[in-house]
Amino acid sequence: MYQLKDLLLLAVQEGAEELLLDPDQPPRMRLHGKVRVLDGPLLTSDQISELLRSIALDEQCRELELCGDARFRYVAKHVGQFNVHAQTPEGRLHVKIKYLGPS
């Protein structure tokens, strides 16, 4: 199973602008405008939800459940700052995490 902090660290180390988590696909990174697929198993909506809950506050999770959309900033100690955008179109969770720079 993936750990979100490890994925974020890898994205920063690789110079990615964004980490993309979508159901039925492995994690992906946007590097210089191109999407790079990471080696590993496909993610389920439940796994993406677990990854998101590892960094989101209860309030942010409630917003996602009620509105189908949540945006927040996340700071990973010794990794960096990120904008997180989670959506549930058609009941399936999709997450984009954009790197903003060092924390």
N, C-alpha and C positions, 0 to 999 in steps of 0.2 A: 504494500500500500504506500502511496505517496504521502509525504509530509509537506504541507504548503510552505513552511519556512525553508525547506531544502530546495523546493522548486523556485522560490523567489531568489534565493542566494545564487542558484545556477543561472537564472535569467540575468541577474546583475553581473555576474562574472563573465557571461557570454556577450554582454553589451546589448541585451534585448530591450526594446522599448516597452513591450507588453507580454504578459503571460495570458494565454487563452485556455480556458477550461470549458469544454463542451461535451455533452453526453455522446457516448459511442465513438469517441476519439481519444487518442492519448493526449497528454498535455502538449501544447504548442507554444512557440515563442515567435513574436514578430521582431525580426532583425533587419534593420535598414529597409523596411517596407515589405520584406518577404517573410512568409510564414515558414518556420522550421518545425517539423514534427519531432518530438522527443521519443527516443526508444523506450518502450514500456507498454504495459497493458492499457486497454481502452478504459475510459472512465464511465461510470454510471452516474445518473443524476444523484443517487444517494451518496456516492463517494464525493462528488463535487460539493454536496450539501455539508458533509462532514468537514471537508477542507475549509469551506467558507466559515463554518461555525467555530473553527479553531482560531479565527482572527476577528470575527464579528461580535459586537455586543448584542445582548438579547434584544435591545431596542431596534437595532439594524435588521435582525432576523425577523422581527415582527413586522417591520415596514415592508420587507420583501414578501412576507406571507400575505399581508393585507393589500398591497399595491401592485405586487408583481415586479417591483423595481426598487432597488436600493443602491445608493451611492455613498461612499464614505472614504475617509483617508485612514490609512494604516501605516504605522511606523514599526518596522522590524529592527530591533536593537542590533547594531553592528552590521546591518544590511542596507537599509535605506527607507525612504518614504514612498508610499504608493497610493494611487487613487484606485479604488475598487468599485466596479460597476457589476451588479448582479441582476439578472432578469429571469423571469419564468414565462417566456412565451409558450403557449400551448402546454403549460404545466411542467416543462422541462427546464432545469436550471442551467444557465449559461453565465460564466463569470469572465470578465476582462479585468486584468490588474496591470495598471500602467505605472512604470517606474518614474518617479519624480526627481530622484537624486539622493545623495547621502543624507542620513538622519542627523 
